[in-house]
Amino acid sequence: MSIKLSRLSPFYLATLSVCCAVLISYGLGIWIGSSTVVLLILQLSVVVVAFLCRPRWVYIVALLEALYFNFLFTVPRYSFEMFNGDDIINLLVFLLVAVVTSQLSDLYQHQQNQLKQEQLRNSILLSVSHDLRTPLSAIIGTLSTLKEYMGKLSSKQKEELLDSAMVESHRLHQYIENLLQVTKLQHGVVVPKKSQQSIVHIIHLVIDRFTQQKSRLVLQTQDNLPLVNVSSSLIQQAIFNVIDNALRYSPNDKCVTISVRVSQANAQVIVDIQDEGVGIRQDQAESIFELFYSQNSLKRSDSGTGLGLAVAKGILSAHGGTIQAIPLVKGCLIRIGLPSVTEVHYG
C-alpha cells in the first residue's frame, strides 16, 4: 500500500528525511572518504524538507545535520569541536544555503497558493456564468409568460408556472449557498456552532425541502439512535447536497434510499444514501468529492457544477465526520459518518 508523502505529518517527514540522509551520507562518507559528498547529501535532505514542511522544520533539520556532520566527519572525530578552517567554512556555507533554501521554498509555496486561489476564482466565475444563469433564465421566462398571458391562463396553468418558478428559485438558492460555502471552506472560516441534535429530525427537515421529489425518497431508521453534536443548518446542507446529487443521477422513476444506523465499531451515526442510477467506478470513488468534478456523460442538463459533494465533504470534515463513495453493482452508495454522543434519542 503506497503512502503519499504530502499526507504525512511534518515531524515524520523531517524525521524520515534526516534518517535517510544520515544513513546514505554515512555510507558514502566511509566509502569515498569525502566530507564534501556528505554535505551535499545532507543539503539535498534540507531541500526536500524545505518543499514539504514549514521553514522552522528546515532550520531544525539543518541544525541536527550540522551537529551530525561535526560529530562524525570533522577533526577531532566524535566530538563537537572543530579546528579545521575548511570544515568550518563548509559547515557555515551549508547552514547559509539551508536558510536561503527555506526562504525560497516559502516564497514558492506562497506563490503556488496564490495560483491555486486564482484558479479557484476563475473556476467559480465560469461556474457562475452557466449554472446560475440557467435557473435565472427559467425564472425570468416563467414570470414573463405569467405576466403576458395572465388573463388567458387557467388557474391550473398559473399554478404550474408558479411551481416551476419556485423550483428554479430553490435551485438557484442552492447554487449560491454552495458557492458561499466553497469560499468559506477554502479560507478555513467554517466554524460550526454545534449542539446536540437528532440526525433523524435533521434528515426529515432535508426531505421536506424536496417538495417535487419527496415521493422518491425512502427513509429507514434504526431504533434508539444516539444524538450527534453538529450544526443543524450545515449538516442539513451537506445531506441535502448528497441526496440532491443522488436524485439527479438517478432515473426519474427510481427511488433514493436513506438508511440511518449506529456503527458499533467506531461509535458513529451512519447515514447511507443509495441511488439506483448507473453508479460510479472504483477509480472515481474519491474524485467525486473534488471541486467541479462531474460525470459529464451521465448527468442531466440540471446536474449543476460539481460543487455539492465537495461542499458536503468540507462541512463533514469540519464536524470531525467522514464521507465516502461505495461503488455497487447497481447504483452508488454515499456513506456519511458523524461522531455520536452518549445520550440516546427515543422517537
N, C-alpha and C positions, 0 to 999 in steps of 0.2 A: 504494500500500500504506500503510495507516494505521498509526501507531505510538502506543501508549498512553504517556502521559506518566509514569505510575507505573512503567513498566519502564525508564525512562532513569535513568542514574546521577545522584546529587545534583550532581556537578560540571557535567554537561551541562544539567541543569535550571536551575541557578543561572546558568550562562553564557547560556543561551537567554533567561532572564528579564531579565537585565541588558541584553543586546543589544537586545531588543525595546523595553524601557523607554527606553533611551538614544536609539534612533532615533525613537521616537514623541514623546518629550518634546522632543528637539531640533527636530523639525519643528514641533510646536505652539508651542514657545518662540519660534521665529523668526516664525511666522505670527501668533500672538496677542500675543506680547511680554509674557507674564505669567510671572514666576518661580513664582507660586503653583500655576499649572497644571502646571508642570514637576514640582514637589514632589509633587503629587497623583498624577501618573503614576508617579513613582518609588516612592511609597508603595504603590501598587497592586502593583507588582512585588515589593515586600517581603512583602506579604500572600500573594501566590501562592507565593513560596519558603517562607514560614513553614508553609504547609499541605502542602507537598510534600517538604520536606527537614528535616534536623535543625536545632536552634537555631543552631549555630555557623555554618551557611551563611547564616542570616538576618543575623547580625552582619557577616559578610564582605561580603555584598551591600549592606547598609545603608552600610557604611563606603566602599565603592567608589562608590556612587551619591552619597554626600555629597561626596566629592572631585570627582566629575564635576560636580555642581551648583556647587560652589565655583569650579571652574576656568572654567566656561563662562557662568555666569549671575549671578555676583556681581561687584561693583566692588571692586578693579580686575579687569577681564576677563583671562583666560588667565594667571592666577597663583593660587597657593594662599593669598593674603592676603585678608582680609575686614575692611572698616571700617564697613559699613552695619549699624546696630543691628537693623533689621528682618530683614535676611538672616541675621544671627547667631541671632536668636530663632527664625526659621522653620527653620533647619537643626537647632537643638537640639531643637525640637519634633518634627521629622522623625525624629531619632535616638531620642528618647524613645518615640515611637509604635512605632518598629521593635522596640524592646526589649519593650514591653508586648505587641505582636502576637505576638512569638516565644514569650513565656511562655504566653499564652492558647492559642496553637495547640498547644504542647507538652502543656498540660493537656487539650485537646480530644482529641488523638491518644491520650493515656494512657487517657482515658475510653472512647474507641472500642475500644481493645484489650481493656479490661476487659469491655466489652459483647460483643465477639466471643468471648472466653473463656467468658462466661456462656452465650451462645447455644450454643457447642460443648458445654459441660457438659450443658445441657438436652437437646440432640440425642442425646448419648451415653446419658443416662438413659432417654430414650424408646426408643432402640435396644435398650438392655439389657432393658427391661421386656417387649419382644416377642421379640427374636431369641435371647436367652439362655433365655427361658422355654420356647420351643418344643422345642429338643433336650432340655432338662432334664425336661420333662413326658414326652417319649417314653422317656427312660431310666427314669424312675420307673415309668411304666406297664409297660414291658417287664419290669423286675425284679420288680414286684408280681405280674404274671402268672406269671412263672417261679417265684416263691416259693409262690403259692397253689396252682398246679397241678403242682408239682414231681413228684409221684408219678404223675400221669396223662399226662404228656407223653412222647413218644418222644424218643430221642436226637437225631434229626434236628430235631425241633421245638425242643428245648432249644438246639441249636447255632444255629438260625436266630434265636432270641430273643437269644442272647448276641451274635451277629454284629450284629444290629440295634442293641443297646445300645452296642457298640463303635463303630459308625459314628456314632451320635449323640454319643458321648463325644468322638470326634475332631473332630466338627463344633463342639461346644461349646468345646473347647480352642482351635480355630482362631479362633472369635469373640473369645475372651478375649485371645488373642495380638494380634489386630488392634486391639482396644480399647487394649491397653497400648502398642502401637507408635504409635497415633494420639496418645495423651497425650504420649509421649516426643518425637514429631516436632513437635507443637505447641509444646513447651517447648524445642526445639532441643537435646535431650540425647542424640540418637542419634549416637554417635561410633564408627564401625566399627573393629574391630580386624582389620586386613587381613593377609592372607598370600597368596602365590601359589597359585592353585587351578586345577584343570581344570574348565571350565564343564560339560563332558560328565559328569564324575563328580558334580557338584552336581545336574545335571538327573536323573541316574539315582537319586540319593537322593530327589529330589522325587517321581519317578514311583512309587517303591516305597511312598510314603505313600498312594497311591490304590489301596488293596488291592481295593476293589469294582469300580473302573472302569479298572483298569490296561490291560485289553484294548482300550479305546477310544483309547489314546494311542500315536501313531506317532512315533518319533524318527528324524530324518535328520541326519547329521553330516558335515561336511567333514573330509578328512584333514589331519593336521598342524596342528591348531588351536593357537594360542598360549595361554599361561596368562593368567589375569586376576587382578588384585590386589584381593581382596574379602574381606569377612567371609562365610564359607561359610553360617553359620546365617541371617544376614539376607537374603542373596541367595536362599537356599532358600525363605524365607518369601515374598519378592517373586514368585519364579517360581511357587510353589505358588498364590498368590492369583490370578495371571493364568490359570493352567491350570484352577483350580477355577472361575473365572468363565466360562471358555470351555465347560467341561463343563456347567455349569448352564444356559447359554443355548443349548445345542445339543440337538437331539433325541437320545433315548437310544440310537438305533441308528446315530448318526453318530460319526465319529472326530474327534479333535483332533490336528493335525499339529504337531510341534515340530521346527523346522529350525535348525541351528546352522552358521554360516559366518563368514568373516572379511571385513570391508569394507576394501578396499584404499584407498578414498578418505580415510578418517579413522582408520585403524588401530584399529578397534573390532571386538570379537567381537559378532556379531549373533545374537540368538535370536528367531526368528519363531514365534509361536504362533497358529495359524489354526484356526478352528472352521468348522462347516458349518451354523450357525444362520441366523436371518433377517438378521443383520448390524445395522449402525448407519448412520444418515445422516451426511453430511459435517458438518452443524452440531452433531452430538453427539460428534465426534471428540475434542474437548478436555474436554467436560463430564463424560465418563465417569470422569475421574480426580479429580473433585471429591468431597469428603466427602459421604456419604449420598446420592449420585446413584444412581438405578437406573431401569431401563426397566420401569416397573410393568406395562405392557401385554404385556411379553414374558417376564418372569421367572416361574419356577415358585414353588411355595409354600416351597421351601427355599433361595431365592436370596439371602437374607441382607440385610444392612444397607446395602450400598453402600460399605463401608469398604475392601474388599480392594484395589481398583485405586488408591485414594488412598494407602494404606499402601505399595503397591509403588512408586508414583512417588516417595514420600518417601525410601524406602530407596535407590532407584537414584540419586536426586539426591545423597544423602549419599556415594555412591561415585563421583560425577562421571559417572554414566551417564545414559542417556535412555530414555524410553518414549513411544511414540506409537501411536495407533489409526489404522489404514488401512482405510477402508471398501472393500469388494469388491462385485462383482455378486452374489455369494452368500457369506454368512458375513462374518466380521470377522477382521482380522489385527492382532495386537498385536506391535509390534516393540520389542525391548529391545536397547539398545546399551551395552556395557561397555568401558572402555579396556583394551587388551591390553598385555602386557609382551612383551619381545623373545624370551624363551625359548619354544621350541615344544614342545608336548606331543604325544608319539607314543603312540598307542594309546588 
